[in-house]
Amino acid sequence: EFRRVLFRSASDSADFRWDDGIEGSNYGPDLDIMAPSGNTNVDDTANIVAPTIPSEGEYGTLYGFHFGATSGAVPMISGIASQILSEVPTLQNNLVKEIICRTADRVNPDTYNYVDTPVYPYGPRTDEMGYGRVNYFQALNSLKSGTITNNTTWNNFVLLVGDVSVNSGVTLTISPGTVIKFMPNTRLEINGQLIVDGSTDDVVFSPSH
C-alpha cells in the first residue's frame, strides 16, 4: 500500500540512529532510509544550522542552533530526491525511492544487522537503520548515459537513463551483486569488452518498470 512512500529517520555524525535518550528517532519495519541530523552527545552547535532562517518570533530558536533530528533529516532526503528528478524528470516516485535506498551506505554493520530478505526488495536492511544512511554522490552517480571512454567498474546499482556505449579498447566491469536497470528505449552497446563478475545470480539486468 505504501510502496511509493519513503519512510525516513535521522542519524548522527557517527552514523548511529539519532537518540538523545528522551526523544530519539523512530524506527521499525517500515523504515527505509536515514539522513544525518547532528549529534546527541555534544552541544547544540553540532546540529544543523540554518542561519538564514529567523530565530525570533513564533518559533523562537527552533530553526537556529536547535534544528536537527528528523526535522533536519527530511530536507536532506527531499533535496536528493529533487536533484534526481532534475536530472531525469520522467522518473516515477517508486524508482526515485529505489535509487535512494539501493545506493545508501550500510553503516555500522557491527552494530546493526543488515539482512537481505525478499520482503524488502532493495537489498540488505535493518529495522533500526532501514537500508542505511543516504549517499548523495552514489545516488546521482547511479544514473548512466553517454559514452564510456576509460576502463570503468559498475557496482551496487545502475540505472540507464539514456543509451550507454563502451568504446573499442575499453573494458566495462560489472561487480557481483550489481543491479542494472534500463529506462524504456535505452540500451547498452559494447564495442570494447564487457566483464561480468560472478554468476547469473550475482548480477541482475532488468527493465525499470
C-alpha positions, 0 to 999 in steps of 0.5 A: 500500500505504501510502496511509493512512500519513503519512510525516513529517520535521522542519524548522527555524525557517527552514523548511529540512529539519532537518540538523545535518550528522551526523544530519539528517532523512530524506527521499525519495519517500515523504515527505509532510509536515514539522513544525518541530523547532528549529534546527541552527545555534544552541544547544540552547535553540532546540529544543523544550522540554518542561519538564514532562517529567523530565530525570533518570533513564533518559533523562537530558536527552533530553526537556529542552533536547535534544528536537527533530528528528523526535522533536519533529516527530511530536507536532506532526503527531499533535496536528493530526491529533487536533484534526481528528478532534475536530472531525469524528470520522467522518473516515477516516485517508486524508482526515485525511492529505489535509487535512494535506498539501493545506493545508501551506505550500510553503516555500522554493520557491527552494530546493526544487522543488515539482512537481505530478505525478499520482503524488502526488495532493495537489498540488505536492511535493518529495522533500526537503520532501514537500508542505511544512511543516504549517499548523495554522490552514489545516488546521482552517480547511479544514473548512466548515459553517454559514452564510456571512454576509460576502463570503468567498474559498475557496482551496487546499482545502475540505472540507464537513463539514456543509451550507454556505449563502451568504446573499442579498447575499453573494458566495462566491469560489472561487480557481483551483486550489481543491479542494472536497470534500463529506462524504456528505449535505452540500451547498452552497446559494447564495442570494447569488452564487457566483464561480468563478475560472478554468476547469473545470480550475482548480477541482475539486468532488468527493465525499470518498470 
